[in-house]
Amino acid sequence: MSLIDPVTNEKYIIGKYLGKGTSSVVHLVTKELDSELYTVKIIDTSIKNFNPAFVQNEINIHIKQKHPNVLNMQLSFFGPDNNKFYIITDYCVNDSLRSLINSRKKLEYPEIRYCIFQLTNGLKYLHANGVMHRDIKLDNILLDSEMNLKIADFGYATTELTSKQPLGTPNYVAPEIILRRLYDNRVDIWALGVCIYILAVGKVPFKGTGEGDKNMQLRSLYINIKNLTYTFPDNIDPDFKNLIEGIFTPKNIRLSLIDIENHPFMKNGDIAKTLNYV
């Protein structure tokens, strides 16, 4: 099966399946002209409650972002029958931070500093461009062939300075979102903190209880986030603990991205030159 860019008539050959979302599937594609590999997100526009404005918002925001730590979007277009919408992006051959943690369980501190450095760079760029991502999580941080981190998936992104929309992935959402209060791009910093914690500890900081009852689990998860109920392993680095405690705070006193970069955890230790799956 192939895709044809309706503007340039360039052909893309659809390859292996890579994953799926609520209303989309992701495949590897090869550009026929030069055999370059890309990723295509195929969105089913025929599903119930499909909102074209929501997808258009994602396209409008993502296509403008050009930074070494943000996934590059190549193009987007409707299929000939208008039942599918295609978003073609660069291919990150080493998958995501989620797959890395699934393989490694947790990272060493120099590797965590490497990740923090790249993610704060990417988020500073997005925030300077007026973009609030709202879905920073391990699954949405991809790894290219040189293990550079790329922030991906702008489906929840907005250029509004503030919002009250309850968007995000439950384990990563900031308390101000749960409380339905006006929030800003500091929710991305909270989610970054969740990512950093997982990289060091191997599990999410905030959990829900209530085995077999998803609603009860979600309610207890949100209570724990609002109450800042989480723990650290006994052997955690004190500077790392202080960094996380500075992120998991109310938004008015939450560390900024610059604060994170200048934190003693970042300044007083080695930074890895790359990441590895073993």
C-alpha positions in Angstrom: 0.0 0.0 0.0 1.2 3.5 -0.8 0.4 7.1 -0.1 0.6 10.0 -2.6 1.3 13.5 -1.5 -1.4 15.4 -3.3 0.8 18.5 -3.7 4.1 17.0 -4.9 2.8 13.6 -6.1 5.6 12.0 -4.1 4.9 8.4 -3.2 5.4 6.9 0.3 5.3 3.1 0.7 3.6 2.0 4.0 5.6 -0.5 6.0 5.5 -2.1 9.4 3.0 -1.3 12.1 4.5 0.7 15.0 1.6 1.5 17.3 -1.8 3.0 17.8 -3.8 5.7 19.5 -7.5 6.3 20.3 -8.4 7.0 16.6 -5.1 6.4 14.8 -2.5 3.9 13.9 1.2 4.5 13.2 3.3 2.9 10.5 6.8 3.1 9.1 6.8 4.6 5.6 9.5 4.8 2.9 9.7 7.7 0.6 10.0 6.1 -2.9 12.2 8.9 -4.4 15.1 8.5 -2.0 14.3 5.5 0.2 14.3 7.7 3.3 12.3 6.3 6.3 9.6 8.3 8.0 6.6 7.7 10.3 3.0 8.1 9.3 0.2 8.7 11.8 -3.1 7.6 10.1 -6.1 9.1 11.6 -9.5 7.6 10.9 -11.8 10.6 10.2 -14.9 8.4 9.9 -15.1 7.5 13.6 -17.9 8.9 15.7 -17.3 12.3 17.2 -14.2 12.9 15.0 -13.3 16.6 15.4 -11.4 18.0 12.3 -10.7 21.2 14.2 -8.9 19.3 16.9 -6.6 17.6 14.3 -6.1 20.8 12.4 -5.0 22.4 15.7 -2.4 19.7 16.1 -1.1 20.2 12.6 -1.0 24.0 12.8 1.1 23.8 16.0 3.4 20.9 15.2 4.4 22.0 11.6 5.9 25.2 12.9 8.2 23.6 15.5 11.8 23.2 14.3 14.2 22.3 17.1 16.8 19.5 17.7 14.7 18.2 20.6 11.3 18.4 19.0 10.1 15.7 16.5 10.1 17.2 13.0 6.8 17.0 11.1 7.2 16.7 7.3 3.7 17.1 5.9 0.0 16.2 6.3 -2.8 15.5 3.9 -6.2 13.8 3.5 -6.5 10.6 1.6 -8.4 10.5 -1.7 -11.7 9.4 0.0 -11.3 11.9 2.9 -11.8 9.0 5.4 -8.1 9.1 6.5 -5.8 11.9 7.4 -2.1 11.3 7.3 0.7 13.0 9.3 4.2 12.2 8.2 7.1 12.9 10.7 10.7 12.0 11.0 11.4 8.4 12.0 13.0 7.8 15.4 14.5 4.4 15.0 15.2 3.9 18.8 11.6 4.2 19.7 10.9 6.1 23.0 11.9 6.7 26.6 9.1 4.3 27.5 10.7 1.5 25.5 14.1 2.3 27.0 12.8 2.1 30.6 10.9 -1.1 29.7 14.3 -2.5 28.7 16.5 -0.9 31.4 14.0 -0.5 34.3 15.9 2.7 35.4 18.8 4.9 34.3 22.0 6.0 36.0 22.2 9.6 37.2 24.6 10.8 34.3 22.0 9.5 31.8 19.2 11.2 33.6 21.1 14.5 33.4 21.5 13.9 29.7 17.7 13.5 29.3 17.0 16.5 31.5 19.3 18.7 29.5 17.7 17.8 26.2 14.1 17.9 27.5 14.5 21.3 29.1 16.0 22.6 25.9 13.0 21.3 23.9 10.5 22.7 26.4 12.1 26.1 26.6 11.8 26.3 22.9 8.1 25.3 22.9 7.3 27.6 25.7 9.1 30.5 24.1 7.0 29.9 21.0 3.8 30.1 23.1 3.2 26.3 23.0 1.9 24.4 26.0 2.3 20.7 25.2 0.0 19.2 27.9 1.0 15.6 27.3 4.7 15.2 28.2 5.3 11.6 29.1 7.8 8.9 28.4 5.7 7.5 25.4 5.9 11.0 23.7 9.6 11.4 24.0 11.2 9.6 21.1 14.8 8.6 20.4 16.5 9.1 17.1 19.4 7.1 15.6 21.9 9.0 17.8 19.7 8.7 21.0 18.7 12.3 20.9 15.4 13.0 22.6 12.5 14.3 20.5 9.3 15.7 22.0 6.4 14.3 20.0 2.6 14.1 19.7 1.0 17.6 19.7 -2.6 16.3 19.9 -3.2 18.1 23.2 -1.0 21.1 22.5 -2.3 24.6 22.6 -1.1 28.1 22.0 -3.4 29.5 24.6 -1.4 31.0 27.5 -3.8 29.6 30.1 -6.5 26.9 30.1 -9.0 25.0 32.2 -9.4 22.0 29.9 -8.8 18.8 31.9 -6.3 17.3 29.4 -3.3 15.0 29.9 -2.4 11.5 30.9 -3.6 10.7 34.4 -0.2 9.7 36.0 1.4 12.9 34.6 -1.2 15.6 35.2 -0.5 18.5 37.6 -2.7 19.2 40.6 -4.0 22.4 39.1 -5.5 20.4 36.2 -7.2 18.0 38.5 -8.6 20.9 40.5 -10.0 22.4 37.4 -8.1 25.6 38.1 -6.6 28.0 35.5 -3.2 26.5 34.5 -0.3 27.4 32.2 2.8 25.8 30.8 4.0 24.9 34.2 2.0 21.8 33.8 4.6 20.6 31.3 7.3 21.1 34.1 5.2 18.9 36.5 5.0 16.2 33.8 8.7 16.5 33.2 9.2 15.9 36.9 7.2 12.7 36.6 9.4 11.6 33.7 12.6 12.3 35.6 11.3 10.4 38.6 10.5 7.3 36.5 13.9 7.4 34.9 15.6 7.2 38.3 13.2 5.0 40.2 11.6 2.8 37.5 8.0 3.5 38.4 5.6 6.4 38.6 5.7 8.6 41.7 1.9 8.9 42.1 -0.3 5.8 42.2 -3.9 4.9 42.7 -5.4 2.1 44.8 -8.5 0.0 44.4 -7.8 -3.3 42.6 -10.2 -4.0 39.8 -12.0 -0.8 40.0 -10.6 1.7 37.5 -12.8 4.6 38.8 -11.6 4.1 42.3 -8.0 3.8 41.1 -8.3 7.1 39.2 -9.9 8.9 42.2 -7.2 7.7 44.6 -4.5 8.6 42.1 -5.8 12.2 41.8 -6.1 12.5 45.6 -2.4 11.4 45.9 -1.4 14.0 43.3 -3.4 16.8 45.0 -1.9 15.8 48.4 1.6 15.3 47.0 1.6 11.8 48.4 4.7 10.0 47.0 7.9 8.4 48.4 11.5 8.0 47.4 13.7 4.9 47.6 16.1 4.9 50.6 19.2 5.2 48.5 18.1 8.2 46.4 20.7 11.0 45.7 19.9 14.0 48.0 20.3 16.5 45.2 18.0 14.4 43.0 15.4 14.3 45.8 15.6 18.0 46.2 15.1 18.6 42.5 12.0 16.4 42.4 10.6 18.1 45.5 11.1 21.5 43.8 9.0 20.3 40.8 6.2 18.6 42.7 4.9 21.8 44.3 2.1 24.2 43.7 2.6 26.0 40.4 3.5 29.4 42.0 6.6 28.0 43.6 7.4 25.2 41.1 10.9 25.2 39.7 11.3 26.8 36.3 13.1 25.1 33.4 16.1 27.4 34.1 16.0 26.5 37.8 16.1 22.8 36.8 19.1 23.3 34.5 20.9 25.2 37.2 20.0 22.9 40.1 22.9 21.3 42.1 21.8 17.9 40.7 22.6 19.1 37.2 25.7 21.1 38.2 27.4 18.7 40.6 27.5 15.5 38.5 28.6 14.0 35.2 26.4 14.1 32.1 26.3 11.0 29.9 27.3 11.4 26.3 24.5 9.1 25.1 22.0 6.5 26.2 22.0 2.7 25.7 19.4 0.0 25.7 21.7 -2.3 27.8 
